[in-house]
Amino acid sequence: MQHYRHFLPQFLAAFAPLREVLILFLTIPCVFVISSPAAAQQLKLLEKMPGELLRYTGGAKPNDKGWTGHNQTDFRSPEFQCGAMHYLVRAIVRQDERCIDEGWTAIDAAFREQNNAGGFSRPGSPRGGPSAAAIWLAELDQAVLILRESRFAPKYKKRIDDLLPKIRKTARWLAEPRHQEQLKLADVDSPNRLLFDALAFGLSGVLLEDAAAELKAELKQLGRRFVDLAMAKYRESDGVFLERGGPDSSYQAVAALKLQIWTLYFPDPKLEAAADRAVRWELGRIGADGRIGVAGNTRTGLGQERWMGHEKDVNQSEVTLCLLYYYARTGDAGVLAAARRIVEQRKEPAEKT
């Protein structure tokens, strides 16, 4: 023991520099930020989905003026352009350059309506406010990110570069405190809409790679706050997202789909598990005949709500896409079979190209 005591001072002296470095490291303030992977590789997931099923997951070809959906005759709201983003994404997966160009015309058309502040509303117009802009931005950001993953990225680089300042303008507009509050108030009982809001902020933070670090961090953090608001409406016991206080087999799929997409860019094991549980609940509503049950729904299938003059029904396209994302992520053959059953019993035609 006396022998070791003799060498102890020299031992401690030898490690003194390391001790100083350790002390310095421990005293540096820690800042936690939401980071994202360099490439989410969402395109690779889409390429795993059977093409004959993916055709039935929504999408609308723009007209010769770039308008889709309820914007066909006159611009009403940017959210009605979202079908063209689905059309554009399917075209990327098929490597169909003609249809990619057609889909892009909807982007140009929408931003011709962007106002100086960054929004899309017009005086006296009931649409085009923060919620509508958030839905549009979420779908647009996703489509552009997928395009940047593809082999077409070099050809579209200039178009994307020219688009980014417009996206930044809308993202900044949405991030204004008054618009954040409007989103929270409008979407408080609709977790699926809160997840659209989350993606509008978060994916803009990913897409605007040349923006100031503070803006990118702010957008990602805002996105996470809206995810947390949505998860406050998630019932962990069975995986249900509570829409207007209860389950809904249509909006459940939308929320589960959007949460899956969030976790591709911002991996989080707890959120991934929540999304998986939400999909499993949805799976239990799909019958052997491919029909999606509506018993107990709070918003769709039973005449509870109307949209653009029509009763809301289950959105089979989004249910199918939700299941296909789960299949692509997990390889679950049972979920793929359920998606196929939905498509096989549908009467309406697939997306036209």
LOTORDO-485276 format. One line per 10 residues: number of its first residue (from 0); for each residue z, x, y of C-alpha. Coordinates in steps of 0.02 Angstrom, whole numbers, m for minus. Example, Ala and Ser with C-alpha at 12.3 -4.5 7.8 and 13.67 -1.06 7.14 Angstrom:
2
0) 390 615 m225  357 684 m53 $
END
This chain:
353
0) 0 0 0  41 142 119  m130 216 81  m221 55 137  m114 42 293  m175 213 341  m358 157 342  m332 m17 418  m348 36 603  m513 127 567 $
10) m578 m25 470  m542 m144 613  m615 m25 741  m778 m14 642  m799 m203 651  m749 m222 833  m929 m242 896  m960 m379 768  m800 m466 824  m860 m466 1005 $
20) m1028 m541 955  m940 m675 852  m825 m719 997  m974 m729 1116  m1068 m843 996  m922 m960 974  m897 m979 1161  m1077 m1028 1200  m1086 m1215 1236  m1179 m1310 1101 $
30) m1315 m1432 1150  m1376 m1550 1016  m1553 m1616 1036  m1662 m1724 928  m1797 m1614 856  m1952 m1660 760  m2056 m1569 630  m2208 m1473 689  m2320 m1593 594  m2263 m1757 520 $
40) m2419 m1761 409  m2430 m1950 418  m2615 m1939 379  m2575 m1866 207  m2469 m2018 170  m2608 m2136 225  m2730 m2043 113  m2618 m2080 m36  m2637 m2267 m9  m2776 m2354 m108 $
50) m2919 m2386 12  m2956 m2558 m60  m2779 m2611 m10  m2771 m2520 155  m2918 m2625 215  m2802 m2776 211  m2669 m2703 325  m2735 m2762 492  m2859 m2697 617  m2981 m2771 739 $
60) m3147 m2700 793  m3160 m2698 984  m3300 m2794 1067  m3432 m2708 1172  m3309 m2699 1318  m3170 m2621 1215  m3063 m2779 1202  m2980 m2849 1046  m2874 m2997 996  m2818 m3111 1136 $
70) m2895 m2991 1263  m3071 m3033 1203  m3116 m3147 1348  m3002 m3075 1483  m2866 m2944 1490  m2696 m3021 1460  m2582 m2885 1393  m2594 m2710 1320  m2508 m2762 1159  m2663 m2862 1112 $
80) m2756 m2696 1096  m2648 m2640 950  m2768 m2707 820  m2894 m2579 879  m2768 m2440 845  m2753 m2499 666  m2943 m2502 658  m2950 m2324 726  m2820 m2260 601  m2913 m2336 453 $
90) m3071 m2253 518  m2984 m2084 523  m2928 m2107 343  m3106 m2153 291  m3175 m2010 397  m3288 m2135 483  m3331 m2058 651  m3429 m2208 714  m3278 m2322 694  m3162 m2193 771 $
100) m3272 m2197 926  m3269 m2387 925  m3080 m2387 913  m3066 m2267 1058  m3156 m2389 1172  m3001 m2499 1163  m2895 m2356 1231  m3012 m2332 1378  m3015 m2520 1412  m2826 m2535 1410 $
110) m2798 m2392 1530  m2922 m2461 1653  m2788 m2594 1677  m2645 m2470 1703  m2567 m2494 1873  m2508 m2357 1991  m2329 m2367 1927  m2380 m2342 1745  m2364 m2520 1682  m2499 m2648 1648 $
120) m2437 m2808 1728  m2529 m2900 1864  m2457 m3008 2002  m2426 m3181 1931  m2462 m3127 1752  m2330 m3173 1622  m2377 m3028 1508  m2395 m2842 1519  m2212 m2803 1554  m2100 m2673 1471 $
130) m2095 m2750 1296  m2285 m2769 1290  m2310 m2592 1355  m2186 m2523 1227  m2277 m2606 1082  m2444 m2537 1144  m2374 m2363 1173  m2293 m2357 1000  m2457 m2399 913  m2562 m2291 1028 $
140) m2451 m2137 1007  m2455 m2155 819  m2645 m2168 815  m2667 m2015 926  m2544 m1912 825  m2638 m1956 665  m2803 m1912 749  m2730 m1742 796  m2687 m1712 612  m2865 m1747 558 $
150) m3021 m1641 548  m3085 m1736 701  m2951 m1661 814  m3063 m1526 890  m3197 m1652 938  m3071 m1769 1021  m2965 m1634 1102  m3033 m1662 1277  m3017 m1850 1264  m2838 m1832 1204 $
160) m2798 m1706 1341  m2867 m1826 1471  m2765 m1968 1396  m2597 m1881 1394  m2561 m1895 1582  m2587 m2083 1568  m2469 m2093 1420  m2342 m1988 1516  m2356 m2108 1662  m2319 m2260 1554 $
170) m2179 m2170 1461  m2095 m2122 1626  m2114 m2301 1687  m2033 m2369 1529  m1893 m2241 1543  m1839 m2307 1713  m1663 m2380 1695  m1716 m2554 1749  m1853 m2558 1618  m1736 m2493 1483 $
180) m1620 m2637 1524  m1764 m2761 1518  m1810 m2697 1345  m1632 m2713 1284  m1614 m2890 1351  m1783 m2949 1288  m1768 m2871 1115  m1581 m2881 1081  m1602 m3009 939  m1760 m2930 868 $
190) m1727 m2764 782  m1910 m2747 740  m1949 m2747 927  m1810 m2621 961  m1894 m2506 835  m2060 m2525 926  m1965 m2474 1084  m1891 m2325 992  m2063 m2266 935  m2137 m2289 1108 $
200) m2010 m2167 1177  m1990 m2050 1029  m2173 m2028 985  m2217 m2001 1168  m2090 m1860 1165  m2179 m1786 1014  m2355 m1813 1082  m2325 m1743 1256  m2304 m1566 1194  m2352 m1488 1361 $
210) m2232 m1595 1462  m2072 m1526 1536  m1938 m1495 1406  m1819 m1611 1497  m1942 m1757 1487  m1980 m1729 1303  m1795 m1719 1261  m1758 m1875 1365  m1893 m1977 1279  m1836 m1925 1105 $
220) m1656 m1963 1147  m1703 m2132 1219  m1797 m2168 1059  m1644 m2129 956  m1536 m2243 1064  m1654 m2387 1029  m1650 m2346 843  m1461 m2359 853  m1475 m2528 940  m1589 m2588 799 $
230) m1471 m2522 666  m1330 m2623 745  m1430 m2773 679  m1446 m2699 504  m1337 m2771 365  m1298 m2626 252  m1236 m2732 107  m1411 m2794 66  m1529 m2700 183  m1570 m2849 294 $
240) m1622 m2830 475  m1549 m2981 562  m1684 m3066 664  m1609 m3199 776  m1452 m3189 671  m1526 m3195 496  m1656 m3130 374  m1843 m3154 395  m1968 m3095 265  m2102 m3058 395 $
250) m2004 m2965 528  m1902 m2876 394  m2061 m2788 339  m2106 m2742 517  m1934 m2665 546  m1937 m2573 380  m2113 m2508 419  m2066 m2445 592  m1907 m2363 529  m2006 m2272 394 $
260) m2125 m2207 528  m1978 m2151 637  m1907 m2048 494  m2073 m1960 467  m2057 m1882 639  m1867 m1876 650  m1801 m1850 473  m1630 m1925 441  m1567 m1957 263  m1459 m2105 316 $
270) m1601 m2191 405  m1720 m2155 261  m1595 m2235 141  m1580 m2385 257  m1769 m2405 264  m1781 m2394 75  m1647 m2528 54  m1738 m2638 179  m1900 m2621 79  m1809 m2664 m82 $
280) m1746 m2825 m2  m1923 m2868 51  m1986 m2832 m124  m1869 m2966 m190  m1960 m3095 m83  m2130 m3062 m162  m2169 m3176 m308  m2266 m3140 m466  m2412 m3233 m385  m2410 m3118 m232 $
290) m2343 m3251 m114  m2206 m3200 6  m2055 m3314 5  m1998 m3394 168  m1841 m3485 111  m1701 m3445 232  m1817 m3362 359  m1754 m3372 537  m1919 m3350 628  m2075 m3372 521 $
300) m2152 m3484 390  m2052 m3641 425  m2115 m3693 596  m1970 m3610 689  m2074 m3519 820  m2247 m3529 897  m2358 m3390 963  m2517 m3417 1065  m2518 m3600 1014  m2493 m3573 828 $
310) m2342 m3581 713  m2286 m3409 659  m2317 m3370 477  m2276 m3216 374  m2387 m3070 426  m2456 m3021 256  m2547 m2870 328  m2387 m2790 391  m2292 m2830 232  m2430 m2745 134 $
320) m2430 m2593 248  m2241 m2578 237  m2252 m2575 47  m2395 m2449 49  m2295 m2329 157  m2150 m2343 36  m2267 m2311 m110  m2345 m2159 m24  m2173 m2088 13  m2094 m2121 m158 $
330) m2233 m2149 m285  m2150 m2312 m340  m2280 m2398 m448  m2187 m2565 m443  m2201 m2572 m254  m2386 m2531 m262  m2409 m2672 m388  m2322 m2793 m269  m2439 m2741 m127  m2587 m2769 m241 $
340) m2525 m2944 m287  m2514 m2990 m102  m2692 m2933 m71  m2763 m3019 m225  m2698 m3190 m175  m2756 m3180 6  m2899 m3292 59  m2950 m3208 221  m3075 m3063 218  m3029 m2881 239 $
350) m3052 m2786 402  m3233 m2782 458  m3313 m2617 506 $
END
